[in-house]
Every structure is written in structure tokens, then in C-alpha cells.
Amino acid sequence: MPERRTVALVTLGCARNEVDSEELAGRLAADGWELVEDASDADVAVVNTCGFVEAAKKDSVDALLEANDLKDQGRTQAVVAVGCMAERYGKELAEALPEADGVLGFDDYADISDRLRTILSGGVHASHTPRDRRKLLPLSPVERQSTGTAVALPGHGQERAEVASVPEDLPEGLAPASGPRAPLRRRLDHSPVASVKLASGCDRRCSFCAIPSFRGSFISRRPSDVLGETRWLAEQGVKEVMLVSENNTSYGKDLGDIRLLETLLPELAAVDGIERVRVSYLQPAEMRPGLIDVLTSTPKVAPYFDLSFQHSAPGVLRAMRRFGDTERFLELLETIRGKAPQAGVRSNFIVGFPGETEADFAELERFLTDARLDAVGVFGYSDEDGTEAATYDGKLPADTVAERLAHLSRLAEELTAQRAEERLGESLRVLVESVGTETGAEGGLGDSAGDGEPATGRAAHQAPETDGQVIFTSRAGLRPGRMVEAKVVGTEGVDLLAECYELSGDDSRIPGEEAAR
């Protein structure tokens, strides 16, 4: 019997990378690999890198170097880079970072087990040569579904031909290969929240963004695949699914129905065991009345709007190859809140874009002040390899960009804290994610958030990791995966303090917990 190999997956970047890592975990588990949490306990550490902005690239390099240090300390024999940075730079990354024993692109994912075995045995797998993945699919979206099966689409699951050799008796916790492009996925944590890929790639040509060049053109997953994966996740104890892609508002355009998301959302919300469905990555210019209606009125669908505004000054937006302005964006927010006053809205903004004037920056400040957003991310502009904006004249001095970044970040922090205060007295449905730790209590949880760490969760307006959280004033009766009714009684920045007054939701499928009787 061959020696059982161990592997650890270290994931950086966004929720889309998390889905990709769980697909890689599924492929490896199906081929006999043992998955371990700690890279120091693994024969091979696979680092799923992020290639979005300079800070993310640095974090990816640091993670690879940190994993490489383990080779001198014990079991770890190899470190392999995958993910966006590996796909984007390929051989260049391999040459600049010889500490990585392998740099694998998306096309290697289907054969990830063979690739790792080759590297562990001392063999060499040639680092992939980067290419513009937009050219791998037809220009016409409607032609992509028939040809997309030949293109590697991380997070979309297996083809039937690929899963034919997978044993019928899969390891416990591994998603079954039940149909075309069915998920072969292994969960890497026990969180009651999981992301599901709705699509991959992007057809937009924002002048500052390199993502389409290494993620490719937009292609939707079929609704049956999304539903099937959601049902499997619900069986694993997941209570909230978050739909992710580079642009969810384009979902269905290559399937012949740009309104397909409006049809799919109620079906996902009806999946047994699912308590909340959240949609991320929405383009303001593509928002349509029907989608707003579904997001604000469908039971179990979060009235949550992750809108990619990026700026609000018309001149800057045009230079970004984007659309809109302050007034149109405010009108969109007014429409949303007219239908769902408690709706959550978050967005990201770039300051210091080439040619941004003082008047442009003041216009962005005006929008941010009037928009009353729940969460805001602010980034200073920096050139990205291969983007149109990198060739622009009118680059601002680095100290000007840094000054504007600091100013807008302070303003965003103040405004989002004010928005949190507006929620005082609101009643929220909160998904419990952590019950903290107890100190000095015998049996059960402590009654006070002051005894050890507090219990925390998220309301409908709070996405994982980015938008703040709800901190409960008591842990009594709470457990991860339960949906509870709570009243906001205080704030700490963007975080809300809440008293729980009603437990709801079926917790019988929470991993590691016996059903409440």
C-alpha cells in the first residue's frame, strides 16, 4: 500500500480563493491525500496566493517564505504556489522565488495530485507560462457554455469525464460527483458560512484592474450546479451561503437570461437547512429593478448590496472605464433603502487615481458623506502590471496619494461608526458564529460577555470578515450555526452590541454538536 501523504492548504485573498482551495482539497482527498490544518504537519504546503494589489502580493510572498522555513524544522518537504499570483506571473514568480518548489497555474488544478507527487519525489514540473485567459473563450458570451468545458475554471467543480475515476465510496465530508460539473469539494473549516462560486472571470475592462487577464472572460455556472453544491453544503451544517464571482450582476448572460439570478435566489433560499443567502460583488451600472426587488423582498435572502462604486467623480470614473456619478449612485441607494430601510451597503474606493483633482476628491468626500454606507474599503492607487491606467499620464505624487488615503480612511471610519449608531434599537436576525470562551463558569456558557471572550455573529448587513460583527451581551443558549433574534443596544465602531431575545433556526446539523432536544 503506498505511503499516505499529507498536505496543508494555506489560503490568502478573497472568498473566491477559499472556494478554489476547497476544490483542491476535494481533489486531493479523493486521491488519497490526508488534509491537515497546520503546514508544519504536512509533507507539502500548498499556498493559494492572491495577485490583486501590491500588498496582497507581498502577503503571498511572505506566506511562501514562511512555509519554506518549515522545511528546515521538521516534516515539510515542499512548498507549492497556486492561485492568482502563480497564474499571473508563472515562470517569473518561480525565478524570483526559488524557495517555491513548484508554481502551478489553473490548468494544473485537475491534476493537482500528480503534480504534488512529482514535486515530492524530487521531480520538476515546469512552471506554467502566463497567458491572457480572456483569449481562451469566445468573444460572444452565448458561445462560451459550449466551449468553456475545455478551459480550467477553478471553483466550478468537476467534469463528468474527470470524476469517472473517483471511488464511489468517497472519504467522509467530501462532496459527491453527482452530475456534470458537480462539486468535488472538501470543507477546510467548520464555519456555518460558506461561499459558492456563481461564475468566473469578468468582461468589464476597468483600466486599473488586471483580474480579467488572469481569471479570464466571464462564464456562469449552471443553476443546477449552484443548487447542488448549496444542498451539499447545507448537509455539512452550513447555514449561510455567499455567492461569489468577479461580477454577480452579469450572471446568466451567457446562459441566455441576464435575469437568471432573480430566478435562482428564491430556489437557493428554499434549500432545506439554509437560513441566509448573500450576494456579493455587484456592479452599480448593471443593477436592475428586478434584482433589487428580489434582494430586498425574498425571505432568507439578505438585503445586502456589495456595490463596487470605486469613485463618484464623473471624470475619474470615465478614466477608470466605469459609469455613474454621485447623484446616480445616491439615487440607487435611495431606491434600495426605499424598499428595505435596514439594507446593508458596502463599497470600495480608489483614491489618487491618475488625473484625480482636488475637486474630484472633494466630490468623492461628498458622496461618502451622503451615502451612509455600512462598510467602506479605501485603497490608494498604484500601477498594476498590464493595465491601461499604468500607461496614463497625470500620476499623482506618492505623498499626495498617501495623504488622500489617510484622510478618506479617517472619514470612512467616522461615517461607518455613525451608521452603526443609527441601528441602535433595531431588531436583527443574527447568525451566531462563535460563542467565545468561558472563565470560571461551571457547566455551560458564562452569562456575561465579560466572562472571557464574547459570543459573536453577523446580521444580514454584515458579510464575513469585511463588515463588522454583532457582539452579544450574553452567551447563554448560543451556539455556532444558530439564527437568533437580537436587539442592538450599543456600538463599538462598526460593531454592534446586541441582546439576544429569541433563539430560532434548526441547529440539528451543526458539525460536532448534538441536536438540541
Buried (B, 14 or more C-beta within 10 A) or exposed (E): EEEEBBBBBBBBBBBBBBBBBBBBBBBBBBBBBBBBEEBBBBBBBBBBBBBBBEEBBEBBBEBBBBBBEBBEEEBBBBBBBBBBBBBBBBEBBBEEBEBBBBBBBBBBBBBBBEBBBBBBEEEEBEBBEBBEBBEBBBEEBEEBBEEBBEBBBBBBBBBEEBBEEBEEEBBEBBBBBEBBBBBBBBBBEBBBBBBBBBBBBBBBEBBBBBBBBBBBBBBBBBBEBBBBBBBBBBEBBBBBBBBBBBBBBBBBBBBEBBBBBBEBBBEBBEBEBBBBBBBBBBBBBBBEEEBBEBBBEBEBBBBBBBBBBBBBBBBBBBBBBBEBBBEEBBEBBEEBBEBBEBBBBBBBBBBBBBBBEEEBBEBBBBBBEBBBBBBBEBBBBBBBEEBBBBEBEEBBEEEBBBBBBEBBBEBBBEBBBEBBEEBEEBBBBBBBBBBBBBEEBEEEBBBBBEBBBBBBBBBBBBBBEBBBBBBBBBBBBBBBBBBBBBBBEBBEEBBBBBEBEEBEBBBEBBBEBEEEE
